[in-house]
Amino acid sequence: MQALRYFFSEAGESLWRNRRAASLSMMTIAAGLFVLGFFLMINANLQRIVGHWGDAAELAIYVRDDAKPEEVATIQEMITKSGLASSVEFFSKDDARREFVKDFPDLASAAANLENNPFPASFAVRLNPQAQSATGAIDNMVTTFSGVAGVADVRYDRTWIARLNAVIRVIRGVGLVIVLLMALASALTVANVVRLTAMARSAEIEIMQLVGAPFAYIRGPFIAEGIIQGGMGALASVVLLLVTFAAIRARFGPALADTVGLTGVAFVPTQLLLLLVVGGMALGCLGGFVVARTVR
C-alpha cells in the first residue's frame, strides 16, 4: 500500500510539472475514447432501428386493378394455406388511398383531387416467427405469388433490411479500424509524455540505482503516470459523451423517434462506460509500461 501511495504521488507531481504535455496526452485519449463511445452509441441505435423494422416487416402482395373477384379469393386462400402468415389484411384501392393520406397528411389534398385512384389493392401479410427465420421459404413464396393470376407485384420489406444490415456491417468495420488507430495514437502519446518525464528525472533515477533502490520503485511511478493520464482522459470522454447525448436527444430526439418509430434515442449502457474508463487506464498503463521497461 505504501508503494502504491509513493507511485501515484510521484506520478501526480510529475504530471503537474509537465501539465501541458500531460493535458495533450489526456485530450488524445479522450478524443479516441469519445469516438469509440459515440460509435457504440450510434451502432446500438442502428441495431434498435433495424430490429424494430425487422419485427414490423411485412410481405405486400399488390393486386392488379383488373383482377377478378375469384382471383383475389384464390390469392387469399393461397396465403392462408401457406402456413407462413400470422395475419393477413386486405386493403382495397380506397383503403390504400386512406392509408396514404394518413401516412402523408401534407399530400392529402393532392391525393383527394386525383380523378382516378392510382393506389393498388393489396394484401398485407405479417409473417410468423418460423417464416421470418426461414429465408428460403419466403423466397419461394415471393416467387410463387409473382406468377399468380391477378398479382401485380410482390414486395418483402426484409430484402432492403438485409441490404441495410450489410451497409451497417461495413460501417462497423470502418469504425473499428479508426478506433484501433486512435487507440494506438493514444498509447504512443502517453508513452512520449512519460518518456519526457523519464528524461527529466534521469539524474534522480541514476542516484536511486546507485543506492540499490528496487526496479519496482523506479519504474512504478511511470506506470502510475500512464494510468492517471488514461483514467483522466477516459473520464473526460464519458463527460463529453453525456453532453453530446443530451444535446442530440434534446435537438433531434422527437424527430428521430417519429421517423424511425422508436420511443427515443438510447445511450451507451453503463457497463460499456465502465469499460471505456478501464480501457483508457489500460492504454495509459501500456504507454507507461513501455517506457518503464526502458529504464535500467
Phi, psi and omega per residue, in radians:
M1 nan -0.723 3.120
Q2 -1.117 -0.640 3.121
A3 -1.131 -0.759 3.133
L4 -1.093 -0.697 3.107
R5 -1.079 -0.707 3.125
Y6 -1.148 -0.792 -3.118
F7 -0.994 -0.883 -3.025
F8 -1.336 -0.504 3.064
S9 -1.195 -0.745 3.079
E10 -1.124 -0.704 3.129
A11 -1.122 -0.718 3.129
G12 -1.112 -0.753 3.109
E13 -1.122 -0.694 3.140
S14 -1.148 -0.734 3.120
L15 -1.127 -0.622 3.121
W16 -1.195 -0.664 3.102
R17 -1.141 -0.629 -3.133
N18 -1.942 0.811 -2.984
R19 -1.154 -0.507 3.127
R20 -1.185 -0.856 3.115
A21 -1.141 -0.667 3.129
A22 -1.143 -0.673 3.111
S23 -1.094 -0.709 3.093
L24 -1.082 -0.722 3.126
S25 -1.116 -0.782 3.131
M26 -1.111 -0.695 3.132
M27 -1.149 -0.630 3.104
T28 -1.123 -0.777 3.102
I29 -1.129 -0.738 3.137
A30 -1.064 -0.735 3.137
A31 -1.122 -0.775 -3.134
G32 -1.103 -0.776 -3.126
L33 -1.273 -0.528 3.061
F34 -1.121 -0.768 3.096
V35 -1.045 -0.747 3.118
L36 -1.095 -0.837 3.141
G37 -1.110 -0.721 3.122
F38 -1.135 -0.698 3.097
F39 -1.097 -0.737 3.117
L40 -1.122 -0.676 3.129
M41 -1.149 -0.793 3.112
I42 -1.098 -0.761 -3.119
N43 -1.090 -0.737 -3.141
A44 -1.106 -0.700 -3.137
N45 -1.269 -0.608 3.053
L46 -1.106 -0.717 3.104
Q47 -1.116 -0.660 3.090
R48 -1.116 -0.729 -3.131
I49 -1.125 -0.838 -3.128
V50 -1.101 -0.722 3.112
G51 -1.106 -0.708 3.114
H52 -1.127 -0.799 3.120
W53 -1.153 -0.624 3.117
G54 -1.125 -0.683 3.119
D55 -1.175 -0.535 -3.118
A56 -1.637 0.107 -3.089
A57 -1.124 2.442 -3.130
E58 -2.291 2.734 2.993
L59 -1.726 2.075 -3.110
A60 -1.840 2.146 3.108
I61 -1.968 1.913 -3.096
Y62 -1.542 2.370 -3.058
V63 -1.757 2.427 3.113
R64 -1.131 2.611 3.140
D65 -1.127 -0.536 -3.106
D66 -1.683 0.279 -3.132
A67 -1.180 2.425 3.133
K68 -1.396 2.704 -3.134
P69 -0.989 -0.668 3.134
E70 -1.187 -0.531 3.084
E71 -1.201 -0.711 3.086
V72 -1.101 -0.715 3.115
A73 -1.136 -0.659 3.113
T74 -1.122 -0.726 3.124
I75 -1.065 -0.794 -3.138
Q76 -1.129 -0.667 3.122
E77 -1.145 -0.694 3.109
M78 -1.120 -0.675 3.121
I79 -1.120 -0.770 -3.104
T80 -1.131 -0.721 -3.085
K81 -1.379 -0.177 -3.096
S82 -1.182 -0.473 -3.107
G83 1.341 0.123 -3.107
L84 -1.814 -0.195 -3.033
A85 -1.729 2.332 3.018
S86 -1.612 -0.455 3.063
S87 -2.724 2.594 3.133
V88 -2.307 2.284 3.111
E89 -2.286 2.263 -3.130
F90 -1.736 2.294 3.082
F91 -1.994 2.099 3.052
S92 -1.300 3.103 3.131
K93 -1.096 -0.692 3.115
D94 -1.191 -0.671 3.075
D95 -1.081 -0.706 3.136
A96 -1.100 -0.673 3.103
R97 -1.145 -0.737 3.138
R98 -1.125 -0.684 3.103
E99 -1.114 -0.680 3.122
F100 -1.122 -0.761 3.137
V101 -1.119 -0.658 3.138
K102 -1.194 -0.682 -3.118
D103 -1.370 -0.520 -3.107
F104 -2.241 1.313 -3.088
P105 -1.086 -0.459 3.138
D106 -1.165 -0.425 -3.121
L107 -1.790 0.226 -3.071
A108 -1.080 -0.761 -3.120
S109 -1.133 -0.682 3.129
A110 -1.136 -0.713 3.137
A111 -1.186 -0.601 -3.116
A112 -1.273 -0.477 -3.087
N113 -1.510 -0.041 3.123
L114 -1.235 2.314 3.141
E115 -1.195 -0.788 3.120
N116 -1.891 2.440 3.126
N117 -1.344 1.930 -3.088
P118 -1.484 -0.104 -3.049
F119 -1.459 2.246 -3.100
P120 -1.432 2.671 2.970
A121 -1.212 2.686 -3.081
S122 -2.744 2.827 2.981
F123 -1.887 2.190 3.041
A124 -1.724 1.957 -3.034
V125 -1.887 2.014 3.030
R126 -1.590 2.084 -3.053
L127 -1.432 2.596 3.111
N128 -1.358 2.879 -3.090
P129 -1.011 -0.631 3.129
Q130 -1.121 -0.686 -3.131
A131 -1.208 -0.639 -3.107
Q132 -1.146 -0.453 3.112
S133 -1.608 -0.109 -3.131
A134 -1.898 1.481 -3.071
T135 -1.100 -0.675 -3.113
G136 -1.111 -0.693 3.134
A137 -1.132 -0.679 3.129
I138 -1.182 -0.729 3.105
D139 -1.061 -0.717 3.104
N140 -1.121 -0.670 3.124
M141 -1.124 -0.763 3.116
V142 -1.070 -0.781 3.134
T143 -1.101 -0.731 -3.113
T144 -1.108 -0.834 -3.084
F145 -1.254 -0.416 3.119
S146 -1.116 -0.455 -3.127
G147 -1.761 0.111 -3.123
V148 -1.427 2.457 3.119
A149 -1.091 2.332 3.125
G150 1.664 -0.168 3.141
V151 -1.604 2.226 3.126
A152 -1.587 -0.680 -3.106
D153 -2.862 2.743 3.088
V154 -2.270 2.228 -3.140
R155 -2.211 2.417 3.105
Y156 -2.201 2.141 -3.048
D157 -1.062 -0.561 -3.029
R158 -1.207 -0.236 3.098
T159 -1.126 -0.876 -3.141
W160 -1.339 -0.430 3.059
I161 -1.151 -0.677 3.084
A162 -1.098 -0.693 3.100
R163 -1.150 -0.683 3.097
L164 -1.100 -0.699 3.095
N165 -1.067 -0.686 3.113
A166 -1.114 -0.715 3.109
V167 -1.124 -0.708 3.134
I168 -1.111 -0.667 3.114
R169 -1.112 -0.674 3.098
V170 -1.136 -0.786 3.128
I171 -1.068 -0.701 3.138
R172 -1.107 -0.708 3.121
G173 -1.132 -0.770 3.118
V174 -1.115 -0.740 3.117
G175 -1.089 -0.662 3.126
L176 -1.115 -0.710 3.109
V177 -1.103 -0.759 3.137
I178 -1.093 -0.741 -3.131
V179 -1.114 -0.738 3.130
L180 -1.096 -0.713 3.115
L181 -1.119 -0.715 3.133
M182 -1.212 -0.597 3.078
A183 -1.123 -0.721 3.096
L184 -1.108 -0.745 3.119
A185 -1.091 -0.673 3.130
S186 -1.122 -0.807 -3.141
A187 -1.082 -0.711 3.126
L188 -1.160 -0.658 3.120
T189 -1.127 -0.777 3.084
V190 -1.043 -0.772 -3.132
A191 -1.045 -0.706 -3.138
N192 -1.164 -0.709 3.123
V193 -1.131 -0.767 3.129
V194 -1.147 -0.619 3.122
R195 -1.110 -0.675 3.081
L196 -1.062 -0.705 3.095
T197 -1.090 -0.767 -3.139
A198 -1.075 -0.703 3.123
M199 -1.163 -0.681 -3.130
A200 -1.196 -0.471 -3.106
R201 -1.816 0.354 -3.067
S202 -1.044 -0.716 3.137
A203 -1.153 -0.752 3.120
E204 -1.086 -0.689 -3.140
I205 -1.136 -0.712 3.117
E206 -1.082 -0.717 3.125
I207 -1.119 -0.745 3.129
M208 -1.089 -0.649 3.113
Q209 -1.185 -0.670 -3.131
L210 -1.145 -0.610 -3.124
V211 -1.508 0.053 3.049
G212 1.436 0.477 3.101
A213 -1.144 2.443 3.127
P214 -1.081 2.594 3.129
F215 -1.051 -0.537 3.138
A216 -1.062 -0.677 3.141
Y217 -1.274 -0.451 3.120
I218 -1.403 -0.748 -3.063
R219 -1.504 -0.465 -3.050
G220 -0.952 -0.818 -3.126
P221 -1.049 -0.552 3.131
F222 -1.188 -0.728 3.107
I223 -1.163 -0.735 3.110
A224 -1.082 -0.638 3.118
E225 -1.099 -0.743 3.100
G226 -1.126 -0.708 3.128
I227 -1.090 -0.742 3.136
I228 -1.108 -0.794 3.134
Q229 -1.061 -0.779 3.137
G230 -1.127 -0.747 -3.141
G231 -1.141 -0.751 3.123
M232 -1.142 -0.709 3.092
G233 -1.119 -0.688 3.135
A234 -1.153 -0.757 3.109
L235 -1.089 -0.675 3.090
A236 -1.100 -0.673 3.127
S237 -1.165 -0.648 3.111
V238 -1.126 -0.784 3.108
V239 -1.063 -0.752 3.133
L240 -1.126 -0.655 3.084
L241 -1.112 -0.751 3.131
L242 -1.085 -0.753 3.128
V243 -1.132 -0.766 3.141
T244 -1.113 -0.750 3.136
F245 -1.095 -0.765 3.130
A246 -1.081 -0.696 3.132
A247 -1.164 -0.753 3.140
I248 -1.138 -0.759 -3.119
R249 -1.144 -0.668 -3.138
A250 -1.237 -0.635 -3.054
R251 -1.522 -0.757 -3.012
F252 -2.052 -0.071 -3.060
G253 -0.961 -0.966 -3.124
P254 -1.063 -0.704 -3.131
A255 -1.145 -0.749 3.125
L256 -1.136 -0.684 3.133
A257 -1.117 -0.722 3.127
D258 -1.199 -0.604 -3.072
T259 -1.290 -0.830 -3.031
V260 -1.747 -0.093 3.054
G261 1.452 0.285 3.104
L262 -1.700 2.812 -3.136
T263 -1.310 -0.328 3.141
G264 2.976 3.095 3.135
V265 -1.514 2.322 -3.104
A266 -1.638 2.525 3.098
F267 -1.643 2.979 3.112
V268 -1.163 2.350 3.114
P269 -1.014 2.669 -3.112
T270 -1.036 -0.636 3.131
Q271 -1.053 -0.678 3.136
L272 -1.233 -0.586 3.072
L273 -1.105 -0.739 3.086
L274 -1.097 -0.678 3.103
L275 -1.140 -0.598 3.080
L276 -1.091 -0.769 3.139
V277 -1.132 -0.803 3.120
V278 -1.100 -0.700 3.124
G279 -1.112 -0.683 3.089
G280 -1.111 -0.739 3.102
M281 -1.140 -0.632 3.110
A282 -1.163 -0.704 3.089
L283 -1.083 -0.796 3.116
G284 -1.103 -0.716 3.113
C285 -1.076 -0.699 3.123
L286 -1.085 -0.795 3.126
G287 -1.099 -0.745 3.118
G288 -1.166 -0.643 -3.122
F289 -1.159 -0.685 3.137
V290 -1.056 -0.731 3.134
V291 -1.266 -0.708 -3.120
A292 -1.054 -0.569 -3.137
R293 -1.175 -0.399 -3.132
T294 -1.451 -0.225 -3.135
V295 -1.382 2.116 -3.121
R296 -1.990 nan nan
